[in-house]
Amino acid sequence: MNSFPLLLVTVGLTLAFEFSNGWHDAANSIATVVSTRVLTPFRAVVWAAFWNFIAAFVFGTAVAKTLGSGMVHIDMVNQRVLLAGLLGAILWNTITLILGLPTSSSHALMGGYGGAAVAHAGMNALILSGWTKPILFLFLSPVIGMFLGFTTSIGTSWIVRKMRPQKVDRWFRRLQLVSAAGYSLGHGTNDAQKGMGIITTALVAGGLMHDFKVPFWVIICCHLAMAGGTMAGGWRIIKTMGQRITKLNPFGGFSAETAGALTLITTAHFGIPVSTTHTITGAIVGVGAAHRLTAVRWGVTRRIVCAWVLTIPGAALMGAGLFHIMQLWLR
């Protein structure tokens, strides 16, 4: 099979991955607003999908550049590497979705892509310095989310300390619509850019572009695919994210979403591809811990963290294995 049909398959599969990303990560955007009953699940996914798409017109492409040209040498990449990496990430996402684990689609893509590149060209294919921030923020993003969730919850509690509970609940039901929109903006810009990075890399590797610059049509297509995936839902994970870690009210939901939005938008600005799943889970834990440590169900949280740690190496093994299979099949 020559490179152009493989390029078309790569682009189509990347958009499918973005769809699965939105589907897999829908819980990240809507779990808090659903668990607090501010919105019904259907209205929540429509709200989240809308702001996922609007993010295309608000933020740049720094994360896309990091993933596409900052972690793997493009001159050591071909369409088979990209295809194997994508398939490895999609396979990992599918397995964790079946298990009901909110793992990171972003780290699955990084792992699958990196594993396939190493299988093709060895460790020299990796730009090791480019992996420092993503690996570091695998651990830092939930900690930052937890810290911001904790401090936001404490700070807003102090502001409304003299207000009647009914009035606080009423106001934060309204404010949670704003915080949910902000989180979905951050989610959209961070995660849609990963697909942009892969498609642009495919265009450069295929000789259709000379420089790594994300075309506008790629930006729109990736955001549309992700918004469509968010619309599709991911209902099983919603239960884990919104109910099993800690119970939230509109006040807590606002604090968690605000903390998540601040983390995602800031890291996207600096081109750091973080996990939205890690970020919002950390924020939810921080909000729960602000009330009391026993409000957090640490057993469930530990299970989620174990899945996080396994994502990059697990997806890398799948990407490498699929690359070798593809080499034999397309020989």
TAJOHU-V67785 format. One record per residue. RES is the residue in one small letter. SS is DSSP state (@ for helix, = for strand, . for the rest). OMEGA is omega in radians with two decimals (none if undefined). D_LAST is the distance of its C-alpha to the last C-alpha in Angstrom with 2 decimals. Layout:
res->RES ss->SS omega->OMEGA d_last->D_LAST
res->RES ss->SS omega->OMEGA d_last->D_LAST
This chain:
res->m ss->. omega->-3.13 d_last->8.39
res->n ss->. omega->-2.93 d_last->10.90
res->s ss->@ omega->-3.05 d_last->12.97
res->f ss->@ omega->3.05 d_last->16.04
res->p ss->@ omega->3.09 d_last->15.01
res->l ss->@ omega->3.09 d_last->13.42
res->l ss->@ omega->3.12 d_last->16.81
res->l ss->@ omega->3.11 d_last->18.72
res->v ss->@ omega->3.13 d_last->17.04
res->t ss->@ omega->3.13 d_last->17.83
res->v ss->@ omega->-3.14 d_last->21.39
res->g ss->@ omega->-3.12 d_last->21.91
res->l ss->@ omega->3.09 d_last->20.69
res->t ss->@ omega->3.10 d_last->22.93
res->l ss->@ omega->3.06 d_last->25.84
res->a ss->@ omega->3.09 d_last->25.16
res->f ss->@ omega->3.10 d_last->25.30
res->e ss->@ omega->3.08 d_last->28.54
res->f ss->@ omega->3.14 d_last->29.87
res->s ss->@ omega->3.09 d_last->29.10
res->n ss->@ omega->3.10 d_last->30.65
res->g ss->@ omega->3.13 d_last->33.80
res->w ss->@ omega->-3.11 d_last->33.86
res->h ss->@ omega->-3.05 d_last->33.36
res->d ss->@ omega->3.12 d_last->35.83
res->a ss->@ omega->-3.14 d_last->38.38
res->a ss->@ omega->-3.13 d_last->40.55
res->n ss->@ omega->-3.08 d_last->40.80
res->s ss->@ omega->-2.95 d_last->42.38
res->i ss->@ omega->-3.05 d_last->44.61
res->a ss->@ omega->-3.07 d_last->45.40
res->t ss->@ omega->-3.08 d_last->48.58
res->v ss->@ omega->3.07 d_last->49.94
res->v ss->@ omega->-3.09 d_last->49.32
res->s ss->@ omega->3.09 d_last->50.71
res->t ss->. omega->3.11 d_last->53.86
res->r ss->. omega->3.03 d_last->54.17
res->v ss->. omega->3.08 d_last->54.61
res->l ss->. omega->2.99 d_last->52.03
res->t ss->. omega->3.13 d_last->50.68
res->p ss->@ omega->-3.12 d_last->46.93
res->f ss->@ omega->3.14 d_last->46.27
res->r ss->@ omega->3.14 d_last->48.36
res->a ss->@ omega->-3.13 d_last->46.83
res->v ss->@ omega->3.07 d_last->43.22
res->v ss->@ omega->3.13 d_last->44.41
res->w ss->@ omega->-3.12 d_last->46.25
res->a ss->@ omega->-3.13 d_last->43.32
res->a ss->@ omega->3.12 d_last->40.81
res->f ss->@ omega->-3.11 d_last->43.25
res->w ss->@ omega->2.98 d_last->43.57
res->n ss->@ omega->-3.11 d_last->39.83
res->f ss->@ omega->-3.13 d_last->39.49
res->i ss->@ omega->3.13 d_last->42.59
res->a ss->@ omega->3.13 d_last->41.11
res->a ss->@ omega->-3.06 d_last->38.88
res->f ss->@ omega->-3.03 d_last->42.08
res->v ss->. omega->-2.99 d_last->43.68
res->f ss->. omega->-3.11 d_last->41.42
res->g ss->. omega->-3.06 d_last->39.13
res->t ss->. omega->-3.09 d_last->35.51
res->a ss->@ omega->3.14 d_last->36.09
res->v ss->@ omega->3.12 d_last->33.99
res->a ss->@ omega->3.14 d_last->31.03
res->k ss->@ omega->3.12 d_last->31.29
res->t ss->@ omega->-3.09 d_last->31.48
res->l ss->@ omega->-3.04 d_last->28.35
res->g ss->@ omega->-3.05 d_last->26.30
res->s ss->@ omega->-3.07 d_last->27.32
res->g ss->. omega->-3.07 d_last->29.52
res->m ss->. omega->3.14 d_last->27.41
res->v ss->= omega->3.11 d_last->24.02
res->h ss->. omega->-3.09 d_last->23.63
res->i ss->@ omega->-3.12 d_last->22.13
res->d ss->@ omega->3.07 d_last->21.01
res->m ss->@ omega->-3.08 d_last->18.70
res->v ss->. omega->2.96 d_last->17.17
res->n ss->. omega->-3.07 d_last->14.37
res->q ss->@ omega->3.13 d_last->13.76
res->r ss->@ omega->3.09 d_last->11.26
res->v ss->@ omega->-3.13 d_last->14.14
res->l ss->@ omega->3.12 d_last->16.63
res->l ss->@ omega->3.14 d_last->15.02
res->a ss->@ omega->3.11 d_last->14.66
res->g ss->@ omega->3.12 d_last->18.19
res->l ss->@ omega->-3.14 d_last->19.61
res->l ss->@ omega->3.09 d_last->18.34
res->g ss->@ omega->3.12 d_last->19.74
res->a ss->@ omega->3.14 d_last->23.00
res->i ss->@ omega->3.12 d_last->23.31
res->l ss->@ omega->3.11 d_last->22.81
res->w ss->@ omega->3.11 d_last->25.45
res->n ss->@ omega->-3.11 d_last->27.74
res->t ss->@ omega->-3.12 d_last->27.54
res->i ss->@ omega->-3.11 d_last->28.47
res->t ss->@ omega->3.08 d_last->31.35
res->l ss->@ omega->3.10 d_last->32.56
res->i ss->@ omega->-3.14 d_last->32.87
res->l ss->@ omega->-3.14 d_last->34.79
res->g ss->. omega->-3.12 d_last->36.97
res->l ss->. omega->3.12 d_last->36.32
res->p ss->. omega->3.11 d_last->36.64
res->t ss->. omega->-3.02 d_last->33.96
res->s ss->. omega->3.01 d_last->32.66
res->s ss->@ omega->-3.14 d_last->29.90
res->s ss->@ omega->-3.14 d_last->30.13
res->h ss->@ omega->3.04 d_last->29.49
res->a ss->@ omega->3.13 d_last->26.69
res->l ss->@ omega->3.11 d_last->24.94
res->m ss->@ omega->-3.13 d_last->25.80
res->g ss->@ omega->-3.14 d_last->24.61
res->g ss->@ omega->-3.14 d_last->21.26
res->y ss->@ omega->3.14 d_last->20.61
res->g ss->@ omega->3.14 d_last->21.92
res->g ss->@ omega->3.12 d_last->20.05
res->a ss->@ omega->3.13 d_last->16.60
res->a ss->@ omega->3.12 d_last->17.77
res->v ss->@ omega->3.10 d_last->18.98
res->a ss->@ omega->-3.11 d_last->15.81
res->h ss->@ omega->-2.98 d_last->14.06
res->a ss->@ omega->-3.13 d_last->17.03
res->g ss->. omega->-3.08 d_last->19.69
res->m ss->@ omega->3.12 d_last->23.18
res->n ss->@ omega->3.13 d_last->23.73
res->a ss->@ omega->-3.08 d_last->21.76
res->l ss->= omega->2.95 d_last->24.71
res->i ss->. omega->-2.96 d_last->28.01
res->l ss->@ omega->3.14 d_last->30.13
res->s ss->@ omega->-3.14 d_last->33.29
res->g ss->@ omega->3.14 d_last->31.75
res->w ss->@ omega->-3.03 d_last->31.33
res->t ss->@ omega->-3.09 d_last->35.02
res->k ss->@ omega->3.12 d_last->36.56
res->p ss->@ omega->3.13 d_last->34.07
res->i ss->@ omega->3.13 d_last->34.41
res->l ss->@ omega->-3.09 d_last->38.15
res->f ss->@ omega->2.95 d_last->38.62
res->l ss->@ omega->3.13 d_last->36.83
res->f ss->@ omega->-3.05 d_last->40.17
res->l ss->@ omega->-3.05 d_last->42.47
res->s ss->@ omega->3.07 d_last->41.76
res->p ss->@ omega->3.11 d_last->43.18
res->v ss->@ omega->3.10 d_last->46.05
res->i ss->@ omega->3.10 d_last->46.84
res->g ss->@ omega->3.13 d_last->46.63
res->m ss->@ omega->-3.14 d_last->48.90
res->f ss->@ omega->-3.13 d_last->51.37
res->l ss->@ omega->3.08 d_last->51.57
res->g ss->@ omega->3.14 d_last->51.87
res->f ss->@ omega->-3.07 d_last->54.65
res->t ss->@ omega->3.09 d_last->56.53
res->t ss->@ omega->3.13 d_last->56.18
res->s ss->@ omega->3.13 d_last->57.52
res->i ss->@ omega->-3.10 d_last->60.40
res->g ss->@ omega->3.14 d_last->61.22
res->t ss->@ omega->3.06 d_last->61.33
res->s ss->@ omega->3.14 d_last->63.29
res->w ss->@ omega->-3.12 d_last->65.91
res->i ss->@ omega->-3.04 d_last->66.09
res->v ss->. omega->-3.01 d_last->66.73
res->r ss->. omega->-3.09 d_last->68.81
res->k ss->. omega->-3.12 d_last->71.99
res->m ss->. omega->3.10 d_last->70.52
res->r ss->. omega->-3.10 d_last->70.93
res->p ss->@ omega->-3.13 d_last->67.85
res->q ss->@ omega->3.13 d_last->67.79
res->k ss->@ omega->3.10 d_last->67.74
res->v ss->@ omega->-3.14 d_last->64.97
res->d ss->@ omega->-3.12 d_last->62.82
res->r ss->@ omega->-3.12 d_last->63.48
res->w ss->@ omega->-3.08 d_last->62.62
res->f ss->@ omega->2.97 d_last->59.43
res->r ss->@ omega->3.09 d_last->58.19
res->r ss->@ omega->-3.11 d_last->58.35
res->l ss->@ omega->-3.12 d_last->56.99
res->q ss->@ omega->3.03 d_last->54.01
res->l ss->@ omega->3.12 d_last->52.78
res->v ss->@ omega->-3.11 d_last->52.76
res->s ss->@ omega->3.09 d_last->51.08
res->a ss->@ omega->3.09 d_last->48.39
res->a ss->@ omega->3.12 d_last->47.73
res->g ss->@ omega->3.12 d_last->47.54
res->y ss->@ omega->3.14 d_last->45.10
res->s ss->@ omega->3.02 d_last->42.84
res->l ss->@ omega->3.12 d_last->42.98
res->g ss->@ omega->3.11 d_last->41.86
res->h ss->@ omega->-3.11 d_last->39.16
res->g ss->@ omega->-3.08 d_last->37.90
res->t ss->@ omega->-3.10 d_last->37.82
res->n ss->@ omega->-3.00 d_last->36.21
res->d ss->@ omega->3.13 d_last->33.43
res->a ss->@ omega->-3.12 d_last->32.56
res->q ss->@ omega->3.11 d_last->32.04
res->k ss->@ omega->3.07 d_last->29.11
res->g ss->@ omega->3.08 d_last->27.09
res->m ss->@ omega->3.14 d_last->28.47
res->g ss->@ omega->-3.13 d_last->27.14
res->i ss->@ omega->-3.12 d_last->23.52
res->i ss->@ omega->3.14 d_last->23.67
res->t ss->@ omega->3.06 d_last->25.41
res->t ss->@ omega->3.12 d_last->22.91
res->a ss->@ omega->3.13 d_last->20.10
res->l ss->@ omega->3.10 d_last->22.36
res->v ss->@ omega->-3.14 d_last->23.02
res->a ss->@ omega->3.13 d_last->19.43
res->g ss->. omega->3.10 d_last->18.62
res->g ss->. omega->-3.14 d_last->21.56
res->l ss->. omega->3.06 d_last->23.84
res->m ss->. omega->3.13 d_last->26.31
res->h ss->. omega->-3.14 d_last->27.55
res->d ss->. omega->3.13 d_last->29.55
res->f ss->. omega->3.07 d_last->29.15
res->k ss->. omega->-3.01 d_last->31.64
res->v ss->. omega->3.10 d_last->31.19
res->p ss->. omega->-3.10 d_last->31.83
res->f ss->@ omega->-3.12 d_last->34.55
res->w ss->@ omega->3.10 d_last->32.46
res->v ss->@ omega->3.11 d_last->30.06
res->i ss->@ omega->-3.10 d_last->33.16
res->i ss->@ omega->-3.10 d_last->34.56
res->c ss->@ omega->-3.13 d_last->31.40
res->c ss->@ omega->3.13 d_last->30.79
res->h ss->@ omega->3.08 d_last->34.46
res->l ss->@ omega->-3.14 d_last->34.57
res->a ss->@ omega->-3.12 d_last->31.59
res->m ss->@ omega->3.10 d_last->33.19
res->a ss->@ omega->3.09 d_last->36.61
res->g ss->@ omega->3.09 d_last->35.30
res->g ss->@ omega->3.09 d_last->33.79
res->t ss->@ omega->3.08 d_last->37.14
res->m ss->@ omega->-3.11 d_last->38.88
res->a ss->@ omega->3.02 d_last->36.79
res->g ss->. omega->-3.02 d_last->38.32
res->g ss->. omega->-2.87 d_last->37.38
res->w ss->@ omega->-3.09 d_last->40.62
res->r ss->@ omega->-3.14 d_last->40.02
res->i ss->@ omega->3.11 d_last->39.51
res->i ss->@ omega->-3.11 d_last->42.63
res->k ss->@ omega->3.12 d_last->44.71
res->t ss->@ omega->-3.04 d_last->43.47
res->m ss->@ omega->-2.98 d_last->43.92
res->g ss->@ omega->-3.00 d_last->47.17
res->q ss->@ omega->-2.99 d_last->49.11
res->r ss->@ omega->-3.13 d_last->47.96
res->i ss->. omega->3.06 d_last->48.08
res->t ss->. omega->3.12 d_last->51.51
res->k ss->. omega->-3.08 d_last->53.63
res->l ss->. omega->2.93 d_last->54.09
res->n ss->. omega->-3.13 d_last->56.82
res->p ss->@ omega->3.10 d_last->56.63
res->f ss->@ omega->3.13 d_last->58.00
res->g ss->@ omega->3.10 d_last->55.29
res->g ss->@ omega->3.10 d_last->52.57
res->f ss->@ omega->-3.11 d_last->53.75
res->s ss->@ omega->-3.12 d_last->53.72
res->a ss->@ omega->-3.12 d_last->50.21
res->e ss->@ omega->3.12 d_last->48.72
res->t ss->@ omega->3.11 d_last->50.65
res->a ss->@ omega->3.12 d_last->49.43
res->g ss->@ omega->-3.13 d_last->45.80
res->a ss->@ omega->-3.14 d_last->46.14
res->l ss->@ omega->-3.13 d_last->47.72
res->t ss->@ omega->-3.06 d_last->45.01
res->l ss->@ omega->-3.11 d_last->42.05
res->i ss->@ omega->3.13 d_last->43.60
res->t ss->@ omega->-3.13 d_last->44.63
res->t ss->@ omega->3.09 d_last->41.28
res->a ss->@ omega->3.12 d_last->39.49
res->h ss->@ omega->-3.12 d_last->41.98
res->f ss->. omega->3.06 d_last->41.00
res->g ss->. omega->-3.13 d_last->37.24
res->i ss->. omega->-3.13 d_last->36.81
res->p ss->. omega->-3.12 d_last->34.19
res->v ss->. omega->3.12 d_last->36.18
res->s ss->. omega->3.06 d_last->35.86
res->t ss->@ omega->3.12 d_last->38.12
res->t ss->@ omega->3.14 d_last->38.13
res->h ss->@ omega->-3.05 d_last->39.44
res->t ss->@ omega->-3.07 d_last->41.97
res->i ss->@ omega->3.09 d_last->43.59
res->t ss->@ omega->3.08 d_last->43.68
res->g ss->@ omega->3.14 d_last->45.47
res->a ss->@ omega->3.12 d_last->47.83
res->i ss->@ omega->3.11 d_last->48.69
res->v ss->@ omega->3.13 d_last->49.39
res->g ss->@ omega->3.11 d_last->51.57
res->v ss->@ omega->3.12 d_last->53.58
res->g ss->@ omega->-3.12 d_last->54.12
res->a ss->@ omega->3.12 d_last->55.17
res->a ss->@ omega->3.11 d_last->57.64
res->h ss->@ omega->3.02 d_last->59.64
res->r ss->. omega->-3.07 d_last->59.32
res->l ss->@ omega->-3.12 d_last->56.66
res->t ss->@ omega->3.09 d_last->57.05
res->a ss->@ omega->3.14 d_last->55.95
res->v ss->. omega->3.11 d_last->52.36
res->r ss->. omega->-2.96 d_last->50.58
res->w ss->@ omega->3.11 d_last->49.04
res->g ss->@ omega->3.09 d_last->47.32
res->v ss->@ omega->-3.12 d_last->45.09
res->t ss->@ omega->3.12 d_last->44.58
res->r ss->@ omega->3.13 d_last->43.48
res->r ss->@ omega->3.12 d_last->40.88
res->i ss->@ omega->-3.12 d_last->39.48
res->v ss->@ omega->3.09 d_last->39.49
res->c ss->@ omega->3.11 d_last->37.55
res->a ss->@ omega->3.08 d_last->34.80
res->w ss->@ omega->-3.04 d_last->34.86
res->v ss->@ omega->-3.10 d_last->34.45
res->l ss->@ omega->-2.98 d_last->31.46
res->t ss->@ omega->-3.08 d_last->29.60
res->i ss->@ omega->3.12 d_last->27.95
res->p ss->@ omega->3.14 d_last->26.84
res->g ss->@ omega->3.11 d_last->25.90
res->a ss->@ omega->3.11 d_last->23.77
res->a ss->@ omega->3.10 d_last->22.25
res->l ss->@ omega->3.12 d_last->21.17
res->m ss->@ omega->3.11 d_last->19.68
res->g ss->@ omega->3.13 d_last->17.84
res->a ss->@ omega->3.14 d_last->16.50
res->g ss->@ omega->3.14 d_last->15.55
res->l ss->@ omega->3.09 d_last->13.79
res->f ss->@ omega->3.13 d_last->11.80
res->h ss->@ omega->3.09 d_last->10.57
res->i ss->@ omega->-3.14 d_last->9.94
res->m ss->@ omega->3.09 d_last->8.04
res->q ss->@ omega->3.12 d_last->5.78
res->l ss->@ omega->-3.06 d_last->5.30
res->w ss->@ omega->-3.08 d_last->5.64
res->l ss->. omega->-3.10 d_last->3.80
res->r ss->. omega->none d_last->0.00
